[in-house]
């Protein structure tokens, strides 16, 4: 296995992990920011909204990274 192929495999694994973490983060922060907002302090609500944006951005970037690594590994992109 060539070095670049090993790097792409590592990038694929990391992007899959980042997808999972960011998805869990988005769900958790959306739950905190909306249904549970009444029980949270104002700073906690602000933090939940900010982290929702950050996790959503991470989700998008990790998905793009996943697509790039799949394409370079000549695997089906789906």
C-alpha positions as a Python dict, from the first residue, in 0.01 Angstrom:
ca = {
    (1, 'X'): (0, 0, 0),
    (2, 'X'): (146, 334, -103),
    (3, 'X'): (202, 612, 145),
    (4, 'X'): (-60, 837, -12),
    (5, 'X'): (-313, 555, 0),
    (6, 'X'): (-241, 500, 370),
    (7, 'X'): (-283, 872, 427),
    (8, 'X'): (-619, 866, 250),
    (9, 'X'): (-728, 569, 463),
    (10, 'X'): (-632, 764, 776),
    (11, 'X'): (-815, 1071, 646),
    (12, 'X'): (-1123, 858, 578),
    (13, 'X'): (-1119, 712, 930),
    (14, 'X'): (-1073, 1054, 1087),
    (15, 'X'): (-1344, 1214, 878),
    (16, 'X'): (-1587, 932, 967),
    (17, 'X'): (-1511, 986, 1335),
    (18, 'X'): (-1550, 1362, 1296),
    (19, 'X'): (-1886, 1304, 1125),
    (20, 'X'): (-2006, 1094, 1417),
    (21, 'X'): (-1884, 1337, 1683),
    (22, 'X'): (-2023, 1642, 1506),
    (23, 'X'): (-2360, 1473, 1445),
    (24, 'X'): (-2391, 1388, 1814),
    (25, 'X'): (-2283, 1743, 1896),
    (26, 'X'): (-2542, 1899, 1667),
    (27, 'X'): (-2821, 1687, 1811),
    (28, 'X'): (-2716, 1757, 2170),
    (29, 'X'): (-2683, 2133, 2120),
    (30, 'X'): (-3011, 2161, 1930),
    (31, 'X'): (-3187, 1978, 2213),
    (32, 'X'): (-3025, 2213, 2465),
    (33, 'X'): (-3094, 2524, 2258),
    (34, 'X'): (-3463, 2459, 2192),
    (35, 'X'): (-3663, 2202, 2393),
    (36, 'X'): (-3455, 2236, 2711),
    (37, 'X'): (-3391, 2610, 2683),
    (38, 'X'): (-3635, 2695, 2960),
    (39, 'X'): (-3426, 2511, 3216),
    (40, 'X'): (-3094, 2662, 3112),
    (41, 'X'): (-2937, 2993, 3204),
    (42, 'X'): (-2896, 3258, 2937),
    (43, 'X'): (-2518, 3199, 2897),
    (44, 'X'): (-2584, 2826, 2855),
    (45, 'X'): (-2846, 2898, 2587),
    (46, 'X'): (-2607, 3130, 2403),
    (47, 'X'): (-2335, 2864, 2421),
    (48, 'X'): (-2574, 2601, 2288),
    (49, 'X'): (-2660, 2820, 1989),
    (50, 'X'): (-2295, 2898, 1918),
    (51, 'X'): (-2192, 2533, 1944),
    (52, 'X'): (-2478, 2432, 1716),
    (53, 'X'): (-2320, 2648, 1445),
    (54, 'X'): (-1972, 2514, 1515),
    (55, 'X'): (-2080, 2150, 1514),
    (56, 'X'): (-2281, 2201, 1194),
    (57, 'X'): (-1975, 2353, 1026),
    (58, 'X'): (-1761, 2062, 1142),
    (59, 'X'): (-2022, 1821, 1010),
    (60, 'X'): (-2009, 1979, 665),
    (61, 'X'): (-1629, 1994, 653),
    (62, 'X'): (-1587, 1635, 766),
    (63, 'X'): (-1835, 1519, 502),
    (64, 'X'): (-1641, 1701, 232),
    (65, 'X'): (-1317, 1548, 361),
    (66, 'X'): (-1482, 1206, 352),
    (67, 'X'): (-1588, 1256, -9),
    (68, 'X'): (-1237, 1364, -110),
    (69, 'X'): (-1074, 1063, 52),
    (70, 'X'): (-1326, 821, -101),
    (71, 'X'): (-1268, 967, -445),
    (72, 'X'): (-890, 945, -414),
    (73, 'X'): (-920, 584, -299),
    (74, 'X'): (-1135, 510, -606),
    (75, 'X'): (-1426, 399, -393),
    (76, 'X'): (-1790, 476, -464),
    (77, 'X'): (-1889, 819, -339),
    (78, 'X'): (-2232, 809, -179),
}
